[in-house]
Amino acid sequence: MKKIKQLKLLQTKEKLKQRKTISQLANIKTETEKCQKVEKELKEITEQKSSEIYEVNGYSFHANRQLIQKLMEQREILLNRKEFLKAEELVVVKEINQSKAKNEVFEQKTNEEKNKIFVKNEIKQEERYNQASKR
């Protein structure tokens, strides 16, 4: 029974770790969605600024080009962030799969221990019965 309790505690600990990892995965996905939204907005602003066709003085032209350049830099930063989040998501998914595998192993070990205890109890009962019938 002691070993079963230990296995149950380990299984509970692993389930808690799995829940934490799943919430981490959800956070990563929401962060990815936010990055996609911001990237889309940056792309729209860049396209809007680059498609403006009107006569401007030298300073306005230079300022617009700098703005477009900054927007492109931000977009590149967001792309890097999305790549990082994708890699993190893969790591977290791997952790979740490992956690599920551990839970299955703990469940299997618990069942094996229960079966061992059941067999021991059966043997003890048979021995008691045999001793009682001999008297």
N, CA, C and O atoms as a MOPAC input file, in Angstrom:
PM7 MOZYME 1SCF
protein

 N      0.82400 1    -1.20300 1     0.00000 1
 C      0.00000 1     0.00000 1     0.00000 1
 C      0.86400 1     1.26100 1     0.00000 1
 O      0.51700 1     2.27300 1    -0.60900 1
 N      1.99100 1     1.17300 1     0.69600 1
 C      2.85700 1     2.34200 1     0.77400 1
 C      3.36600 1     2.73400 1    -0.61600 1
 O      3.42600 1     3.91400 1    -0.96100 1
 N      3.72700 1     1.73100 1    -1.39500 1
 C      4.23200 1     2.00100 1    -2.73800 1
 C      3.13400 1     2.58500 1    -3.62600 1
 O      3.40500 1     3.44800 1    -4.46100 1
 N      1.90600 1     2.12400 1    -3.45200 1
 C      0.78100 1     2.66500 1    -4.23000 1
 C      0.57800 1     4.13700 1    -3.89900 1
 O      0.34600 1     4.95500 1    -4.79000 1
 N      0.66800 1     4.47200 1    -2.60500 1
 C      0.51200 1     5.87800 1    -2.20400 1
 C      1.61800 1     6.73700 1    -2.80700 1
 O      1.36700 1     7.85800 1    -3.25000 1
 N      2.83800 1     6.21500 1    -2.82400 1
 C      3.94700 1     6.96400 1    -3.42700 1
 C      3.69700 1     7.18500 1    -4.91400 1
 O      3.91800 1     8.27900 1    -5.43400 1
 N      3.23600 1     6.14300 1    -5.59000 1
 C      2.94700 1     6.26700 1    -7.01800 1
 C      1.82300 1     7.26800 1    -7.26700 1
 O      1.88400 1     8.05900 1    -8.20800 1
 N      0.80300 1     7.23000 1    -6.42200 1
 C     -0.30900 1     8.19000 1    -6.56400 1
 C      0.19000 1     9.62200 1    -6.37700 1
 O     -0.20800 1    10.52700 1    -7.11100 1
 N      1.07300 1     9.82200 1    -5.38000 1
 C      1.62300 1    11.16100 1    -5.15200 1
 C      2.47300 1    11.62100 1    -6.33700 1
 O      2.39300 1    12.77600 1    -6.75500 1
 N      3.27400 1    10.72200 1    -6.86600 1
 C      4.07700 1    11.07400 1    -8.04500 1
 C      3.18900 1    11.39500 1    -9.23700 1
 O      3.46900 1    12.31300 1   -10.00700 1
 N      2.11700 1    10.62900 1    -9.37900 1
 C      1.19000 1    10.86100 1   -10.48300 1
 C      0.49700 1    12.21300 1   -10.31500 1
 O      0.33100 1    12.94900 1   -11.28900 1
 N      0.09600 1    12.54100 1    -9.09900 1
 C     -0.53300 1    13.83400 1    -8.83800 1
 C      0.43700 1    14.97600 1    -9.13100 1
 O      0.06800 1    15.98500 1    -9.73000 1
 N      1.67700 1    14.79700 1    -8.69900 1
 C      2.70100 1    15.81400 1    -8.96300 1
 C      2.88100 1    16.00900 1   -10.46500 1
 O      2.99800 1    17.14200 1   -10.93400 1
 N      2.90200 1    14.93000 1   -11.20900 1
 C      3.07600 1    15.00400 1   -12.65500 1
 C      1.86800 1    15.66100 1   -13.32100 1
 O      2.02400 1    16.40700 1   -14.28800 1
 N      0.67400 1    15.39100 1   -12.81200 1
 C     -0.53000 1    16.02300 1   -13.36500 1
 C     -0.50900 1    17.52700 1   -13.14300 1
 O     -0.90700 1    18.29500 1   -14.01900 1
 N     -0.04300 1    17.95100 1   -11.96600 1
 C      0.06300 1    19.38600 1   -11.69300 1
 C      1.07600 1    20.04000 1   -12.63200 1
 O      0.84600 1    21.13300 1   -13.15100 1
 N      2.19400 1    19.35700 1   -12.83800 1
 C      3.20400 1    19.86700 1   -13.75600 1
 C      2.62700 1    19.96000 1   -15.17000 1
 O      2.89700 1    20.91500 1   -15.89900 1
 N      1.84000 1    18.96800 1   -15.54100 1
 C      1.22500 1    18.95000 1   -16.87500 1
 C      0.25100 1    20.11400 1   -17.02700 1
 O      0.23100 1    20.77200 1   -18.06700 1
 N     -0.54800 1    20.37100 1   -16.00900 1
 C     -1.48800 1    21.50800 1   -16.07200 1
 C     -0.74500 1    22.82000 1   -16.23000 1
 O     -1.14500 1    23.68000 1   -17.01400 1
 N      0.35200 1    22.97000 1   -15.47200 1
 C      1.15200 1    24.19200 1   -15.56100 1
 C      1.70700 1    24.34800 1   -16.97100 1
 O      1.70100 1    25.44700 1   -17.52600 1
 N      2.18100 1    23.26000 1   -17.54500 1
 C      2.74000 1    23.28700 1   -18.89200 1
 C      1.66900 1    23.61200 1   -19.91800 1
 O      1.92600 1    24.34200 1   -20.87600 1
 N      0.47000 1    23.07600 1   -19.72500 1
 C     -0.63200 1    23.36300 1   -20.65100 1
 C     -1.00900 1    24.83900 1   -20.59500 1
 O     -1.29300 1    25.44900 1   -21.62500 1
 N     -1.01200 1    25.41200 1   -19.39200 1
 C     -1.32300 1    26.84700 1   -19.29500 1
 C     -0.20800 1    27.66800 1   -19.94300 1
 O     -0.46500 1    28.71500 1   -20.53700 1
 N      1.02900 1    27.18800 1   -19.82500 1
 C      2.14700 1    27.84800 1   -20.48700 1
 C      1.95700 1    27.81900 1   -22.00400 1
 O      2.22400 1    28.80500 1   -22.69100 1
 N      1.49600 1    26.68800 1   -22.51300 1
 C      1.23900 1    26.55300 1   -23.94400 1
 C      0.14200 1    27.51900 1   -24.38900 1
 O      0.23900 1    28.12900 1   -25.45300 1
 N     -0.88800 1    27.65200 1   -23.57800 1
 C     -1.96500 1    28.59600 1   -23.90600 1
 C     -1.43400 1    30.02800 1   -23.94500 1
 O     -1.80700 1    30.80900 1   -24.82000 1
 N     -0.56500 1    30.37000 1   -22.99700 1
 C      0.03200 1    31.71500 1   -22.99100 1
 C      0.87800 1    31.95200 1   -24.24100 1
 O      0.85500 1    33.03700 1   -24.82100 1
 N      1.61300 1    30.93700 1   -24.64100 1
 C      2.44200 1    31.07100 1   -25.84200 1
 C      1.56200 1    31.28300 1   -27.06700 1
 O      1.87900 1    32.09900 1   -27.93200 1
 N      0.46100 1    30.54700 1   -27.13800 1
 C     -0.43300 1    30.69300 1   -28.29000 1
 C     -1.07000 1    32.07900 1   -28.32800 1
 O     -1.18600 1    32.66800 1   -29.40200 1
 N     -1.48500 1    32.61100 1   -27.18300 1
 C     -2.06400 1    33.96000 1   -27.16800 1
 C     -1.00900 1    34.99500 1   -27.54900 1
 O     -1.30500 1    35.96700 1   -28.24300 1
 N      0.21800 1    34.78000 1   -27.09100 1
 C      1.30000 1    35.69800 1   -27.45000 1
 C      1.56600 1    35.65500 1   -28.95600 1
 O      1.82100 1    36.68800 1   -29.57500 1
 N      1.50800 1    34.47500 1   -29.53200 1
 C      1.69900 1    34.33200 1   -30.98200 1
 C      0.59100 1    35.05300 1   -31.74100 1
 O      0.84700 1    35.72700 1   -32.73900 1
 N     -0.63200 1    34.90700 1   -31.26400 1
 C     -1.75700 1    35.60200 1   -31.90800 1
 C     -1.58800 1    37.11400 1   -31.84300 1
 O     -1.87300 1    37.81800 1   -32.81200 1
 N     -1.12600 1    37.60900 1   -30.70300 1
 C     -0.88300 1    39.04900 1   -30.55600 1
 C      0.18500 1    39.50900 1   -31.54100 1
 O      0.04300 1    40.55300 1   -32.17800 1
 N      1.25100 1    38.72800 1   -31.66100 1
 C      2.32500 1    39.07600 1   -32.59500 1
 C      1.80700 1    39.11700 1   -34.02700 1
 O      2.16000 1    40.01000 1   -34.79700 1
 N      0.96800 1    38.14700 1   -34.38000 1
 C      0.40500 1    38.12100 1   -35.72700 1
 C     -0.45700 1    39.35400 1   -35.98100 1
 O     -0.41400 1    39.94300 1   -37.06100 1
 N     -1.22800 1    39.73300 1   -34.98500 1
 C     -2.10400 1    40.89800 1   -35.12700 1
 C     -1.26700 1    42.16700 1   -35.31200 1
 O     -1.54800 1    42.97400 1   -36.19800 1
 N     -0.25000 1    42.34000 1   -34.48500 1
 C      0.59900 1    43.52400 1   -34.58300 1
 C      1.35600 1    43.52500 1   -35.90400 1
 O      1.50700 1    44.56900 1   -36.53900 1
 N      1.83200 1    42.34800 1   -36.31700 1
 C      2.54500 1    42.25700 1   -37.59000 1
 C      1.63800 1    42.66600 1   -38.75000 1
 O      2.06400 1    43.37600 1   -39.66200 1
 N      0.39900 1    42.21700 1   -38.70700 1
 C     -0.55800 1    42.56800 1   -39.75500 1
 C     -0.78900 1    44.08000 1   -39.78900 1
 O     -0.83400 1    44.68100 1   -40.86300 1
 N     -0.93400 1    44.68800 1   -38.61500 1
 C     -1.14300 1    46.12900 1   -38.55100 1
 C      0.07700 1    46.88700 1   -39.06300 1
 O     -0.05500 1    47.88400 1   -39.77200 1
 N      1.26800 1    46.40300 1   -38.69800 1
 C      2.48900 1    47.05400 1   -39.18700 1
 C      2.58600 1    46.95900 1   -40.71300 1
 O      2.98100 1    47.91100 1   -41.38600 1
 N      2.22100 1    45.80600 1   -41.23200 1
 C      2.25500 1    45.62100 1   -42.68500 1
 C      1.29500 1    46.58200 1   -43.36800 1
 O      1.63200 1    47.18600 1   -44.38600 1
 N      0.08900 1    46.72400 1   -42.80100 1
 C     -0.89600 1    47.64200 1   -43.38400 1
 C     -0.40300 1    49.08000 1   -43.35200 1
 O     -0.55000 1    49.81500 1   -44.32800 1
 N      0.18100 1    49.47700 1   -42.23400 1
 C      0.68700 1    50.85300 1   -42.11900 1
 C      1.82100 1    51.08300 1   -43.11300 1
 O      1.88500 1    52.12400 1   -43.76700 1
 N      2.71100 1    50.10400 1   -43.21700 1
 C      3.83400 1    50.22500 1   -44.15500 1
 C      3.33500 1    50.34300 1   -45.58500 1
 O      3.80100 1    51.19100 1   -46.34600 1
 N      2.38700 1    49.49100 1   -45.94600 1
 C      1.83700 1    49.54800 1   -47.30800 1
 C      1.13300 1    50.87600 1   -47.55400 1
 O      1.22800 1    51.44800 1   -48.64000 1
 N      0.43200 1    51.35800 1   -46.54500 1
 C     -0.27700 1    52.62800 1   -46.67500 1
 C      0.72200 1    53.77300 1   -46.89000 1
 O      0.53200 1    54.62300 1   -47.76100 1
 N      1.78300 1    53.77700 1   -46.08300 1
 C      2.77200 1    54.85500 1   -46.20100 1
 C      3.54800 1    54.77900 1   -47.51700 1
 O      3.86800 1    55.80100 1   -48.12300 1
 N      3.84300 1    53.55900 1   -47.94500 1
 C      4.63400 1    53.43600 1   -49.17600 1
 C      3.79200 1    53.68400 1   -50.42500 1
 O      4.33600 1    54.00500 1   -51.48100 1
 N      2.48500 1    53.53900 1   -50.31600 1
 C      1.64100 1    53.74700 1   -51.49200 1
 C      1.13700 1    55.18500 1   -51.60700 1
 O      0.47300 1    55.53300 1   -52.58300 1
 N      1.44400 1    56.00400 1   -50.63200 1
 C      1.02300 1    57.41300 1   -50.70900 1
 C      1.75200 1    58.09400 1   -51.84900 1
 O      2.98100 1    58.08600 1   -51.92100 1
 N      0.97100 1    58.68000 1   -52.73300 1
 C      1.56100 1    59.36100 1   -53.88200 1
 C      1.05200 1    60.80500 1   -53.88500 1
 O     -0.06000 1    61.09800 1   -54.32300 1
 N      1.87300 1    61.65400 1   -53.40100 1
 C      1.58200 1    63.08500 1   -53.46300 1
 C      2.90400 1    63.83600 1   -53.36600 1
 O      3.92000 1    63.29000 1   -52.93500 1
 N      2.86900 1    65.03800 1   -53.75600 1
 C      4.09200 1    65.82800 1   -53.80100 1
 C      4.43900 1    66.27500 1   -52.39000 1
 O      3.63600 1    66.89700 1   -51.69400 1
 N      5.66000 1    65.93800 1   -51.99000 1
 C      6.11800 1    66.31700 1   -50.65600 1
 C      7.47300 1    66.98200 1   -50.76200 1
 O      8.19600 1    66.82200 1   -51.74600 1
 N      7.79600 1    67.72900 1   -49.72600 1
 C      9.11900 1    68.35100 1   -49.71200 1
 C     10.16100 1    67.32300 1   -49.26100 1
 O      9.80600 1    66.20300 1   -48.89500 1
 N     11.38800 1    67.68300 1   -49.28600 1
 C     12.49000 1    66.77100 1   -48.98100 1
 C     12.43900 1    66.22600 1   -47.56200 1
 O     12.71000 1    65.04900 1   -47.32700 1
 N     12.08700 1    67.09400 1   -46.62000 1
 C     12.06000 1    66.65300 1   -45.22400 1
 C     10.95000 1    65.62300 1   -45.00800 1
 O     11.17800 1    64.61600 1   -44.33800 1
 N      9.77400 1    65.84600 1   -45.55100 1
 C      8.65900 1    64.90000 1   -45.39800 1
 C      8.98900 1    63.55900 1   -46.03500 1
 O      8.68900 1    62.50000 1   -45.48400 1
 N      9.61000 1    63.62700 1   -47.20400 1
 C      9.99300 1    62.39400 1   -47.87800 1
 C     10.97800 1    61.59700 1   -47.01300 1
 O     10.83600 1    60.38600 1   -46.84200 1
 N     11.95900 1    62.29100 1   -46.48200 1
 C     12.96800 1    61.64800 1   -45.64000 1
 C     12.32600 1    61.07600 1   -44.36900 1
 O     12.65200 1    59.96600 1   -43.94900 1
 N     11.41800 1    61.83600 1   -43.76700 1
 C     10.73800 1    61.37400 1   -42.54300 1
 C      9.88400 1    60.13700 1   -42.83200 1
 O      9.87200 1    59.19100 1   -42.04400 1
 N      9.17700 1    60.14700 1   -43.95000 1
 C      8.35900 1    58.98600 1   -44.32600 1
 C      9.22600 1    57.74800 1   -44.55400 1
 O      8.86600 1    56.64900 1   -44.13300 1
 N     10.35900 1    57.92700 1   -45.21400 1
 C     11.26000 1    56.79600 1   -45.46000 1
 C     11.80900 1    56.24500 1   -44.13700 1
 O     11.91900 1    55.03100 1   -43.96800 1
 N     12.14600 1    57.12700 1   -43.21500 1
 C     12.63300 1    56.66700 1   -41.91000 1
 C     11.53100 1    55.91400 1   -41.15700 1
 O     11.78800 1    54.89300 1   -40.51800 1
 N     10.31500 1    56.42500 1   -41.24200 1
 C      9.18800 1    55.75500 1   -40.59500 1
 C      8.97300 1    54.36100 1   -41.17800 1
 O      8.77600 1    53.38900 1   -40.44800 1
 N      9.01500 1    54.28300 1   -42.49900 1
 C      8.84300 1    52.97500 1   -43.15400 1
 C      9.96300 1    52.02700 1   -42.73800 1
 O      9.72400 1    50.84300 1   -42.49800 1
 N     11.18300 1    52.54900 1   -42.65300 1
 C     12.31100 1    51.71800 1   -42.24400 1
 C     12.12100 1    51.21400 1   -40.81000 1
 O     12.36700 1    50.04200 1   -40.52400 1
 N     11.68700 1    52.09100 1   -39.92000 1
 C     11.43400 1    51.68100 1   -38.52900 1
 C     10.32600 1    50.63200 1   -38.45400 1
 O     10.41800 1    49.67500 1   -37.68600 1
 N      9.28400 1    50.82000 1   -39.25600 1
 C      8.19400 1    49.84400 1   -39.27600 1
 C      8.69000 1    48.48200 1   -39.76600 1
 O      8.29500 1    47.44600 1   -39.23100 1
 N      9.53600 1    48.48500 1   -40.76100 1
 C     10.09100 1    47.23000 1   -41.27200 1
 C     10.97900 1    46.56300 1   -40.22200 1
 O     10.97400 1    45.33900 1   -40.08800 1
 N     11.73700 1    47.36000 1   -39.48200 1
 C     12.56300 1    46.80600 1   -38.40900 1
 C     11.68700 1    46.16100 1   -37.33500 1
 O     11.99000 1    45.07100 1   -36.84900 1
 N     10.60600 1    46.83600 1   -36.97100 1
 C      9.68300 1    46.28200 1   -35.97900 1
 C      9.04400 1    44.99200 1   -36.47800 1
 O      8.83800 1    44.04300 1   -35.72100 1
 N      8.74400 1    44.98300 1   -37.74400 1
 C      8.15100 1    43.77400 1   -38.33600 1
 C      9.13400 1    42.60500 1   -38.28100 1
 O      8.74800 1    41.46900 1   -38.00500 1
 N     10.40000 1    42.89800 1   -38.54500 1
 C     11.43000 1    41.86400 1   -38.46500 1
 C     11.58200 1    41.36200 1   -37.02400 1
 O     11.76100 1    40.16500 1   -36.79800 1
 N     11.51100 1    42.25700 1   -36.07300 1
 C     11.57600 1    41.86900 1   -34.65900 1
 C     10.40700 1    40.94900 1   -34.31500 1
 O     10.57300 1    39.95500 1   -33.60700 1
 N      9.23500 1    41.28800 1   -34.81900 1
 C      8.06100 1    40.44400 1   -34.56300 1
 C      8.20600 1    39.06300 1   -35.21400 1
 O      7.78900 1    38.05500 1   -34.64300 1
 N      8.79100 1    39.02800 1   -36.39400 1
 C      9.02500 1    37.73400 1   -37.03900 1
 C      9.96900 1    36.86900 1   -36.20300 1
 O      9.75200 1    35.66800 1   -36.04200 1
 N     11.01800 1    37.50100 1   -35.67500 1
 C     11.93400 1    36.77500 1   -34.79200 1
 C     11.22100 1    36.28900 1   -33.53600 1
 O     11.45100 1    35.17400 1   -33.07000 1
 N     10.36200 1    37.13000 1   -33.00100 1
 C      9.59800 1    36.76100 1   -31.80400 1
 C      8.68600 1    35.55700 1   -32.10700 1
 O      8.56200 1    34.63900 1   -31.29600 1
 N      8.05700 1    35.58100 1   -33.28100 1
 C      7.18800 1    34.46300 1   -33.66100 1
 C      7.99200 1    33.17000 1   -33.80900 1
 O      7.53000 1    32.10300 1   -33.40500 1
 N      9.18000 1    33.25900 1   -34.37900 1
 C     10.03500 1    32.07600 1   -34.49100 1
 C     10.39200 1    31.53200 1   -33.11800 1
 O     10.35500 1    30.32400 1   -32.88400 1
 N     10.73900 1    32.44800 1   -32.20900 1
 C     11.06500 1    32.04600 1   -30.84800 1
 C      9.87500 1    31.37000 1   -30.17500 1
 O     10.02500 1    30.33400 1   -29.52600 1
 N      8.69500 1    31.96100 1   -30.33300 1
 C      7.49200 1    31.39200 1   -29.72400 1
 C      7.16300 1    30.02400 1   -30.31500 1
 O      6.69900 1    29.13200 1   -29.60600 1
 N      7.40200 1    29.86400 1   -31.60600 1
 C      7.15900 1    28.56800 1   -32.24700 1
 C      8.08800 1    27.50600 1   -31.64800 1
 O      7.66500 1    26.38200 1   -31.37800 1
 N      9.35800 1    27.87700 1   -31.44500 1
 C     10.31200 1    26.93800 1   -30.84700 1
 C      9.89500 1    26.60700 1   -29.40900 1
 O      9.95800 1    25.45300 1   -28.98600 1
 N      9.47300 1    27.62600 1   -28.67300 1
 C      9.00500 1    27.40800 1   -27.30200 1
 C      7.78400 1    26.49300 1   -27.28000 1
 O      7.66000 1    25.62700 1   -26.41400 1
 N      6.89500 1    26.69400 1   -28.23100 1
 C      5.68800 1    25.87300 1   -28.30900 1
 C      6.05300 1    24.40500 1   -28.54100 1
 O      5.45200 1    23.51000 1   -27.94700 1
 N      7.02700 1    24.16700 1   -29.39600 1
 C      7.47100 1    22.79100 1   -29.64800 1
 C      8.05100 1    22.16400 1   -28.38200 1
 O      7.79700 1    20.99500 1   -28.09200 1
 N      8.82700 1    22.94000 1   -27.63200 1
 C      9.41000 1    22.43200 1   -26.38500 1
 C      8.30700 1    22.09800 1   -25.37800 1
 O      8.35000 1    21.05500 1   -24.72500 1
 N      7.32600 1    22.98400 1   -25.25800 1
 C      6.24300 1    22.78100 1   -24.30000 1
 C      5.39000 1    21.57300 1   -24.69900 1
 O      4.98000 1    20.79100 1   -23.84100 1
 N      5.12700 1    21.42100 1   -25.98200 1
 C      4.35100 1    20.26500 1   -26.44700 1
 C      5.11300 1    18.97200 1   -26.13400 1
 O      4.51900 1    17.97200 1   -25.73200 1
 N      6.42200 1    19.00900 1   -26.32300 1
 C      7.24700 1    17.84000 1   -26.00000 1
 C      7.15900 1    17.52000 1   -24.50500 1
 O      7.05200 1    16.35500 1   -24.12200 1
 N      7.20300 1    18.55400 1   -23.66500 1
 C      7.07800 1    18.35000 1   -22.21800 1
 C      5.72200 1    17.74500 1   -21.86400 1
 O      5.63200 1    16.86000 1   -21.01200 1
 N      4.67500 1    18.22300 1   -22.52000 1
 C      3.33100 1    17.68900 1   -22.25000 1
 C      3.26500 1    16.21600 1   -22.63300 1
 O      2.70200 1    15.40600 1   -21.89700 1
 N      3.83600 1    15.86900 1   -23.77400 1
 C      3.83500 1    14.46800 1   -24.19800 1
 C      4.62500 1    13.58700 1   -23.23000 1
 O      4.21700 1    12.46700 1   -22.92300 1
 N      5.75900 1    14.10300 1   -22.75400 1
 C      6.54100 1    13.35000 1   -21.77100 1
 C      5.76000 1    13.17600 1   -20.47500 1
 O      5.79400 1    12.11300 1   -19.85500 1
 N      5.07000 1    14.21300 1   -20.08100 1
 C      4.27000 1    14.15800 1   -18.86300 1
 C      3.14700 1    13.13500 1   -18.98700 1
 O      2.87000 1    12.38400 1   -18.05100 1
 N      2.50300 1    13.11400 1   -20.15300 1
 C      1.44700 1    12.12100 1   -20.38700 1
 C      2.01800 1    10.71000 1   -20.31800 1
 O      1.39800 1     9.81000 1   -19.75100 1
 N      3.19300 1    10.52200 1   -20.89300 1
 C      3.82800 1     9.20100 1   -20.86200 1
 C      4.15600 1     8.79400 1   -19.42300 1
 O      3.97200 1     7.63700 1   -19.04500 1
 N      4.64200 1     9.74600 1   -18.62600 1
 C      4.93900 1     9.44900 1   -17.22000 1
 C      3.67200 1     9.06000 1   -16.47900 1
 O      3.67000 1     8.11400 1   -15.69200 1
 N      2.59500 1     9.79200 1   -16.73300 1
 C      1.32300 1     9.46500 1   -16.07500 1
 C      0.87200 1     8.05800 1   -16.42100 1
 O      0.38800 1     7.32500 1   -15.55800 1
 N      1.03100 1     7.68100 1   -17.67900 1
 C      0.64900 1     6.32800 1   -18.09400 1
 C      1.50700 1     5.27700 1   -17.38600 1
 O      1.00300 1     4.23300 1   -16.97300 1
 N      2.80700 1     5.56100 1   -17.24900 1
 C      3.70300 1     4.63100 1   -16.55800 1
 C      3.30200 1     4.52000 1   -15.08800 1
 O      3.26100 1     3.42100 1   -14.53400 1
 N      3.00700 1     5.65900 1   -14.46000 1
 C      2.59200 1     5.62700 1   -13.05500 1
 C      1.29900 1     4.83700 1   -12.88700 1
 O      1.14500 1     4.07400 1   -11.93300 1
 N      0.38600 1     5.02500 1   -13.81200 1
 C     -0.88300 1     4.29700 1   -13.75400 1
 C     -0.64100 1     2.79400 1   -13.90500 1
 O     -1.23300 1     1.98200 1   -13.19500 1
 N      0.22700 1     2.44700 1   -14.83100 1
 C      0.54200 1     1.03500 1   -15.05700 1
 C      1.20500 1     0.42800 1   -13.82000 1
 O      0.85500 1    -0.67800 1   -13.40900 1
 N      2.15400 1     1.14300 1   -13.23100 1
 C      2.84100 1     0.64800 1   -12.03100 1
 C      1.86100 1     0.50300 1   -10.87400 1
 O      1.93300 1    -0.46400 1   -10.11600 1
 N      0.94600 1     1.45900 1   -10.73400 1
 C     -0.06000 1     1.38600 1    -9.66800 1
 C     -0.92700 1     0.15400 1    -9.85100 1
 O     -1.20400 1    -0.56700 1    -8.89200 1
 N     -1.35300 1    -0.08600 1   -11.07300 1
 C     -2.17000 1    -1.27100 1   -11.34400 1
 C     -1.40100 1    -2.55700 1   -11.05300 1
 O     -1.96400 1    -3.51000 1   -10.51300 1
 N     -0.11600 1    -2.58600 1   -11.41000 1
 C      0.70700 1    -3.76300 1   -11.12800 1
 C      0.80900 1    -4.00400 1    -9.62000 1
 O      0.70600 1    -5.13800 1    -9.15400 1
 N      1.01500 1    -2.92200 1    -8.86700 1
 C      1.11600 1    -3.05000 1    -7.41200 1
 C     -0.20400 1    -3.53200 1    -6.80900 1
 O     -0.21900 1    -4.36600 1    -5.90400 1
 N     -1.30300 1    -2.99500 1    -7.32200 1
 C     -2.61100 1    -3.43900 1    -6.83000 1
 C     -2.81000 1    -4.92500 1    -7.11000 1
 O     -3.32100 1    -5.66400 1    -6.26900 1
 N     -2.40100 1    -5.35200 1    -8.30200 1
 C     -2.51700 1    -6.77200 1    -8.64800 1
 C     -1.64200 1    -7.63600 1    -7.74200 1
 O     -2.06300 1    -8.71600 1    -7.32700 1
 N     -0.43300 1    -7.17200 1    -7.43200 1
 C      0.44900 1    -7.91600 1    -6.52600 1
 C     -0.18500 1    -8.05900 1    -5.14700 1
 O     -0.16200 1    -9.13700 1    -4.55200 1
 N     -0.74100 1    -6.98000 1    -4.65300 1
 C     -1.39000 1    -7.01300 1    -3.33400 1
 C     -2.58700 1    -7.94300 1    -3.36500 1
 O     -2.81200 1    -8.71000 1    -2.42800 1
 N     -3.35900 1    -7.87400 1    -4.45200 1
 C     -4.52000 1    -8.74600 1    -4.58200 1
 C     -4.10400 1   -10.21600 1    -4.57400 1
 O     -4.72600 1   -11.04000 1    -3.90400 1
 N     -3.05600 1   -10.53700 1    -5.31700 1
 C     -2.55900 1   -11.92400 1    -5.37300 1
 C     -2.05700 1   -12.36500 1    -3.99800 1
 O     -2.33000 1   -13.48700 1    -3.57400 1
 N     -1.32700 1   -11.49300 1    -3.29900 1
 C     -0.84500 1   -11.82400 1    -1.94600 1
 C     -2.01300 1   -12.10800 1    -1.01300 1
 O     -1.98800 1   -13.06900 1    -0.24500 1
 N     -3.03800 1   -11.26200 1    -1.08800 1
 C     -4.20800 1   -11.45500 1    -0.23200 1
 C     -4.92300 1   -12.75700 1    -0.55900 1
 O     -5.39500 1   -13.45100 1     0.34200 1
 N     -5.00500 1   -13.08900 1    -1.83300 1
 C     -5.63100 1   -14.35100 1    -2.24200 1
 C     -4.85400 1   -15.54100 1    -1.68600 1
 O     -5.43800 1   -16.49700 1    -1.17400 1
 N     -3.53900 1   -15.46800 1    -1.79300 1
 C     -2.70200 1   -16.55700 1    -1.28500 1
 C     -2.86200 1   -16.69700 1     0.22800 1
 O     -2.96100 1   -17.81100 1     0.74100 1
 N     -2.88700 1   -15.57900 1     0.93900 1
 C     -3.06200 1   -15.60800 1     2.40100 1
 C     -4.41200 1   -16.21500 1     2.76400 1
 O     -4.50800 1   -17.02300 1     3.68800 1
 N     -5.44800 1   -15.82500 1     2.03800 1
 C     -6.77700 1   -16.37000 1     2.32700 1
 C     -6.82500 1   -17.87100 1     2.07300 1
 O     -7.44000 1   -18.61600 1     2.83700 1
 N     -6.17500 1   -18.31300 1     0.99900 1
 C     -6.13000 1   -19.75400 1     0.71700 1
 C     -5.38500 1   -20.49600 1     1.81500 1
 O     -5.80300 1   -21.57800 1     2.22900 1
 N     -4.28100 1   -19.92000 1     2.29000 1
 C     -3.51700 1   -20.55500 1     3.36100 1
 C     -4.35100 1   -20.63500 1     4.63900 1
 O     -4.34800 1   -21.65900 1     5.32200 1
 N     -5.05300 1   -19.57100 1     4.95700 1
 C     -5.91000 1   -19.57100 1     6.15100 1
 C     -7.02200 1   -20.61100 1     6.01400 1
 O     -7.34500 1   -21.33000 1     6.96000 1
 N     -7.58200 1   -20.66800 1     4.84200 1
 C     -8.65100 1   -21.63500 1     4.59600 1
 C     -8.12700 1   -23.06700 1     4.73700 1
 O     -8.77200 1   -23.92300 1     5.34200 1
 N     -6.93500 1   -23.30600 1     4.16100 1
 C     -6.34000 1   -24.63400 1     4.26000 1
 C     -6.00500 1   -24.97800 1     5.71700 1
 O     -6.19200 1   -26.12000 1     6.13600 1
 N     -5.52100 1   -24.02300 1     6.47700 1
 C     -5.21500 1   -24.27700 1     7.87900 1
 C     -6.47700 1   -24.51000 1     8.67900 1
 O     -6.50400 1   -25.35100 1     9.57700 1
 N     -7.50900 1   -23.77700 1     8.36200 1
 C     -8.78500 1   -23.95900 1     9.08000 1
 C     -9.41200 1   -25.29300 1     8.74000 1
 O    -10.02200 1   -25.93000 1     9.59900 1
 N     -9.27000 1   -25.72100 1     7.50300 1
 C     -9.88000 1   -27.00700 1     7.12100 1
 C     -9.10000 1   -28.18800 1     7.69300 1
 O     -9.67900 1   -29.26200 1     7.86000 1
 N     -7.81900 1   -28.03500 1     7.99700 1
 C     -7.02300 1   -29.10700 1     8.59200 1
 C     -7.37600 1   -29.33100 1    10.05900 1
 O     -7.20700 1   -30.44100 1    10.56500 1
 N     -7.84400 1   -28.34000 1    10.72600 1
 C     -8.16800 1   -28.44800 1    12.15300 1
 C     -9.40600 1   -29.17900 1    12.31000 1
 O     -9.86300 1   -29.38500 1    13.43400 1

